[in-house]
Amino acid sequence: MHAGMVGKYVIEKLARVSVTVDIASEFRYRDPLIGENDLIIIISQSGETADSKAVLNLVKGTGAKTLAIVNVKGSSIARDADMVIYTHAGPEIAVASTKAYMVQLAVMYLLAFEMAYAKGKIDEAECRRLTAELVKMPEVINKEIDSLVDICQYISTKLILADSLLYIGRGLDYALSMEGSLKLKEVSYIHSESYAAGELKHGTISLITEGMPVIAVATQNSLLEKTVSNIKEVKARGAMTIVICDELAEIESDAADYTIRVPRISETLMPMAATIPMQLLAYYTSVNKGNDVDKPRNL
């Protein structure tokens, strides 16, 4: 669902096609509106998730087309869908499925680029430019991991005693913060929630206590000023603020206790870069607490 949220933002922005994102277990029970001109995209690592398979059965007979984005070749969902894109991520050893998520993002980007080009919303040159930048992401990410290990390991030592923490962001950063929050609580067992930064004042800001960690994702420069304002709001109420932003972003010292800077790339592709520090924070927090990071309890 989180990969789908990023896909929604990018497809709507580039291709100007309306996208609705649903959790499969909810979609199948809410009597959804499905028409013959609709495309249902089912995203699954295993291709065997029961609720996702049920969506396929629900869609049959409506006239809508189905596209499976799956990792496991020959899986049930891959066989039953009208079309399939394999993510080729290889075996997913970690229950937290970090590798599968990254490749699902890449596929959603490629789909968005191609849709935008096919609909005439971007020209061939722009489509090629965006695709070329996506192809360079593994190189960017490898360098990024090397440069961020130390600071993420250090910041994780500030998180291990927290009872609860908050992730905030706007736009694509909000879609990304949901995945970051899930990964942290999944492997570290620390309660965590993600929230749209602009909605804090409608109730969630009451949760802020002295020293509570707030991880703010601020990679969308068009929204940076507003996000920084929200960061200052929680810091003024005692939060320990950790800001994930690009290497050139201007973040005042009175807003961030700790700053994690990622390479500046196209704003649209920033989720690919910003995912890395959030996965590293979850990893080191889990390891520092003595947990089995690959096999979280109860999962």
Order of alpha helices (4+ residues) and beta strands (2+ residues): alpha-alpha-beta-alpha-beta-alpha-beta-alpha-alpha-alpha-beta-alpha-beta-beta-alpha-beta-beta-alpha
